[in-house]
Amino acid sequence: MQKAENTSGGSIAVSVARLGQEALPVVLPAGASVRDALAKAGVSTSDRTEYFVSGVRADFEDVLEDGDVLALVTPKQAGA
C-alpha cells in the first residue's frame, strides 16, 4: 500500500480502496469521518455500496484513524 504525505500537524493518512483498483491515499484532518474521506477521494456515494474500515463495516459518520483502509464494496462485487 502506498503511504500518503507526512501526517504531522493534526492530520491523518488513510487509503480509499475499490476492488480491482489501486488504493488512493488521502490526507485528512484528525477527526475526519468516512464521508469526509469519500469526498476528498472524489467518490460518489450510493445507497447500495457498503463501506468497511480496516475490515469492519462502517457508516458515513464513523471517525477514521491514521493508517485506516476504507474499502468500498458494491453488491455486484460481493456476489449479490
Long-range contacts (C-beta under 8 A, 24 or more apart in sequence): 1-25, 1-69, 7-66, 12-64, 12-65, 12-66, 12-67, 12-68, 13-66, 13-67, 14-64, 14-66, 14-67, 14-68, 14-69, 14-70, 15-68, 15-69, 15-70, 16-41, 16-43, 16-70, 16-72, 17-69, 17-70, 17-71, 17-72, 18-43, 18-71, 18-72, 19-71, 19-72, 19-73, 19-77, 23-69, 28-64, 31-63, 32-63, 32-64, 33-60, 33-61, 33-62, 33-63, 33-64, 34-58, 34-59, 34-60, 34-61, 34-62, 34-64, 34-70, 35-60, 35-61, 36-64, 37-64, 37-70, 38-70, 43-72, 46-74, 48-74, 48-75, 49-73, 49-74, 50-74, 50-78
